[in-house]
Amino acid sequence: MAGSASLPLRLGNLGIVSSTCNAGAPDPSVLEFANKSHPGMVWHAAGHCDRLLFGISRDRVAVLQHVERKGAMTQTVSVTVPVDANGRAESAIYVDWVAWLLMIAAWVLLVSSRVQATPGMKLLKLKLADVRGERVGWLRAAGRCAILLAILGLNATIIMSGLQYGFSNQGGLGFILFVIGVALLLNVVVFFPWWFVRRLPRAPLFDILAGTRVVKVA
């Protein structure tokens, strides 16, 4: 993939976004980028979009679409590729991810500090502690956060992959209902594991694995 020497910072979809799009043939570097993520895909539509973020920052992207009709349903696959002013694909760092990482870092620092809580937890008179009720270190707090994010990511992957397969007419309504049932069961196991294993403490699975507890402040 063609790319610039530097990695420009972009705001992505963080904030108020207005877009102006025009159809047009994509640069070969854009096709190369899209084909890496979707090998063998035939792209039926292409265009360039200028996105204005917060009214101050411009973000230029190329959009490729594959449209396929299967029976009464239409399946669309879209790929968005960041491009430079000449329409060539380039690497970019989106601040969306930086904002999420800063939020996670702030959460870890707050719950592992003397306060042991975020402002929302403080308002609800809750705090994060270890199994003995003592303050947790930042490493344990980060581990709890990583386990929770992994479980949520697995949950989202199951749902999205299952729905995509089901709506493609390969699985059908029965498969979609099965996927929803699996996702619901996964959430029940995660948040109420003692329903299945009586000897487990009454805490979510990610707290049990991380050795933490969310407790009420006396």
C-alpha positions as CSV (number, residue, x, y, z in Angstrom):
1,M,0.0,0.0,0.0
2,A,1.3,3.4,-0.8
3,G,1.7,5.6,2.2
4,S,3.2,8.8,3.4
5,A,6.4,8.8,5.5
6,S,4.5,10.3,8.5
7,L,1.4,9.2,10.2
8,P,-1.1,12.0,10.2
9,L,-3.5,12.4,13.1
10,R,-7.2,12.3,12.2
11,L,-10.3,12.7,14.3
12,G,-12.2,9.9,12.7
13,N,-15.8,9.9,13.8
14,L,-15.1,11.6,17.1
15,G,-17.5,14.6,17.2
16,I,-19.8,16.3,14.8
17,V,-19.1,15.1,11.2
18,S,-20.5,16.4,7.9
19,S,-19.6,14.6,4.7
20,T,-19.5,15.5,1.0
21,C,-19.1,12.5,-1.3
22,N,-18.5,12.2,-5.0
23,A,-18.3,9.0,-7.2
24,G,-15.0,8.4,-8.8
25,A,-12.4,5.7,-9.8
26,P,-10.2,4.8,-6.8
27,D,-6.4,5.0,-6.9
28,P,-4.7,1.6,-7.3
29,S,-3.2,2.0,-3.8
30,V,-6.8,2.2,-2.4
31,L,-7.7,-1.0,-4.2
32,E,-4.6,-2.7,-2.9
33,F,-5.5,-1.7,0.7
34,A,-9.1,-2.9,0.3
35,N,-8.1,-6.2,-1.3
36,K,-5.8,-7.0,1.6
37,S,-8.8,-7.0,4.0
38,H,-11.2,-8.6,1.5
39,P,-9.3,-10.8,-1.0
40,G,-11.1,-11.5,-4.2
41,M,-13.8,-9.0,-3.6
42,V,-15.4,-7.3,-6.6
43,W,-16.1,-3.6,-5.9
44,H,-19.2,-2.3,-7.5
45,A,-19.0,1.4,-6.4
46,A,-16.3,3.8,-5.3
47,G,-16.1,7.4,-4.3
48,H,-14.2,10.0,-2.4
49,C,-15.6,11.7,0.7
50,D,-14.4,14.9,2.4
51,R,-15.4,14.8,6.0
52,L,-15.5,18.0,8.1
53,L,-15.1,17.4,11.8
54,F,-16.1,20.0,14.3
55,G,-16.2,22.4,11.4
56,I,-12.4,22.7,11.6
57,S,-10.6,19.5,10.7
58,R,-10.8,17.9,7.3
59,D,-10.5,14.2,6.8
60,R,-10.4,12.7,3.2
61,V,-11.3,9.1,2.7
62,A,-12.1,6.7,-0.2
63,V,-15.1,4.5,0.1
64,L,-15.5,1.1,-1.8
65,Q,-18.7,-0.9,-1.8
66,H,-19.6,-4.4,-2.8
67,V,-23.3,-5.0,-3.3
68,E,-24.7,-8.5,-3.6
69,R,-28.4,-9.5,-3.8
70,K,-29.3,-12.9,-2.4
71,G,-33.0,-13.7,-2.7
72,A,-35.0,-10.9,-1.1
73,M,-32.0,-9.6,0.8
74,T,-29.2,-7.3,-0.2
75,Q,-25.8,-7.6,1.4
76,T,-23.4,-4.6,1.3
77,V,-19.7,-4.6,2.3
78,S,-18.0,-1.2,2.6
79,V,-14.4,-0.4,3.2
80,T,-13.2,3.1,4.1
81,V,-9.6,4.0,3.3
82,P,-7.8,7.1,4.5
83,V,-6.3,9.0,1.5
84,D,-4.1,12.0,0.9
85,A,-5.0,15.1,-1.1
86,N,-4.2,13.2,-4.3
87,G,-6.5,10.3,-3.5
88,R,-3.7,7.8,-2.7
89,A,-4.1,5.5,0.3
90,E,-2.0,6.5,3.3
91,S,-1.6,5.3,6.9
92,A,-3.2,7.4,9.6
93,I,-3.6,7.5,13.4
94,Y,-7.2,8.1,14.4
95,V,-7.6,10.1,17.6
96,D,-10.8,8.0,18.4
97,W,-8.5,5.2,19.6
98,V,-6.3,7.6,21.5
99,A,-9.4,9.0,23.3
100,W,-10.4,5.5,24.3
101,L,-7.0,4.6,25.6
102,L,-6.9,7.8,27.6
103,M,-10.3,7.0,29.1
104,I,-9.1,3.5,30.1
105,A,-5.8,4.9,31.5
106,A,-7.8,7.4,33.6
107,W,-10.1,4.7,34.9
108,V,-7.2,2.5,35.9
109,L,-5.4,5.4,37.7
110,L,-8.5,6.5,39.5
111,V,-9.6,3.1,40.8
112,S,-6.0,2.2,41.9
113,S,-5.5,5.6,43.6
114,R,-6.5,6.4,47.2
115,V,-9.9,7.3,46.0
116,Q,-10.5,3.8,44.6
117,A,-13.3,5.0,42.4
118,T,-14.3,7.0,39.4
119,P,-16.5,10.1,39.8
120,G,-19.5,7.9,38.9
121,M,-18.6,5.2,41.4
122,K,-18.0,7.9,44.0
123,L,-21.5,9.3,43.4
124,L,-22.9,5.7,43.9
125,K,-20.7,5.2,47.0
126,L,-18.9,2.3,45.3
127,K,-15.2,1.5,45.2
128,L,-12.9,-1.1,43.7
129,A,-11.0,-3.3,46.2
130,D,-9.3,-6.6,46.3
131,V,-10.8,-9.7,47.9
132,R,-9.7,-8.5,51.4
133,G,-11.3,-5.1,50.8
134,E,-7.9,-3.3,50.4
135,R,-6.8,-0.9,47.7
136,V,-5.7,-2.6,44.4
137,G,-2.6,-1.7,42.5
138,W,-2.7,-0.3,38.9
139,L,-1.5,-3.6,37.5
140,R,-4.5,-5.5,39.0
141,A,-6.9,-2.8,37.9
142,A,-5.5,-2.9,34.4
143,G,-5.8,-6.7,34.3
144,R,-9.5,-6.4,35.4
145,C,-10.1,-3.9,32.6
146,A,-8.3,-6.1,30.0
147,I,-10.3,-9.2,31.0
148,L,-13.6,-7.2,30.8
149,L,-12.7,-5.7,27.4
150,A,-11.7,-9.2,26.1
151,I,-15.1,-10.6,27.2
152,L,-17.0,-7.7,25.6
153,G,-15.0,-8.1,22.4
154,L,-15.8,-11.8,22.3
155,N,-19.4,-11.1,22.8
156,A,-19.5,-8.5,20.1
157,T,-17.6,-10.8,17.7
158,I,-20.1,-13.6,18.2
159,I,-23.1,-11.3,17.7
160,M,-21.8,-9.5,14.6
161,S,-20.4,-12.6,12.9
162,G,-23.5,-14.6,13.6
163,L,-25.8,-11.9,12.4
164,Q,-23.8,-11.4,9.2
165,Y,-23.8,-15.1,8.5
166,G,-27.5,-15.4,9.3
167,F,-28.6,-12.4,7.2
168,S,-26.5,-13.7,4.2
169,N,-29.2,-16.4,3.8
170,Q,-26.7,-19.1,4.6
171,G,-27.8,-19.4,8.2
172,G,-31.4,-18.0,8.2
173,L,-33.6,-16.9,11.1
174,G,-32.9,-20.1,13.1
175,F,-29.2,-19.4,13.1
176,I,-29.7,-15.8,14.1
177,L,-31.9,-16.8,17.1
178,F,-29.2,-19.4,18.0
179,V,-26.5,-16.7,18.0
180,I,-28.6,-14.4,20.1
181,G,-29.2,-17.2,22.6
182,V,-25.4,-18.0,22.8
183,A,-24.7,-14.3,23.4
184,L,-27.3,-14.1,26.2
185,L,-25.9,-17.2,27.8
186,L,-22.4,-15.8,27.6
187,N,-23.5,-12.7,29.4
188,V,-25.3,-14.7,32.1
189,V,-22.2,-16.8,32.7
190,V,-20.0,-13.6,32.9
191,F,-22.2,-11.6,35.3
192,F,-23.8,-14.4,37.3
193,P,-21.2,-17.3,37.4
194,W,-22.3,-18.4,40.8
195,W,-25.6,-19.6,39.3
196,F,-23.6,-22.3,37.6
197,V,-20.8,-23.0,40.1
198,R,-22.2,-22.6,43.6
199,R,-18.8,-22.3,45.4
200,L,-17.9,-19.1,43.4
201,P,-18.3,-15.8,45.1
202,R,-21.2,-13.5,44.1
203,A,-19.2,-11.4,41.7
204,P,-18.8,-11.1,37.9
205,L,-16.4,-13.4,36.2
206,F,-13.9,-10.6,35.4
207,D,-13.8,-9.6,39.1
208,I,-13.2,-13.2,40.1
209,L,-10.4,-13.7,37.6
210,A,-8.7,-10.4,38.5
211,G,-9.1,-10.9,42.2
212,T,-11.1,-7.6,42.6
213,R,-14.5,-6.6,44.0
214,V,-16.8,-3.6,43.6
215,V,-17.9,-2.9,47.2
216,K,-20.2,-0.4,48.9
217,V,-18.5,2.3,50.8
218,A,-19.5,2.2,54.5
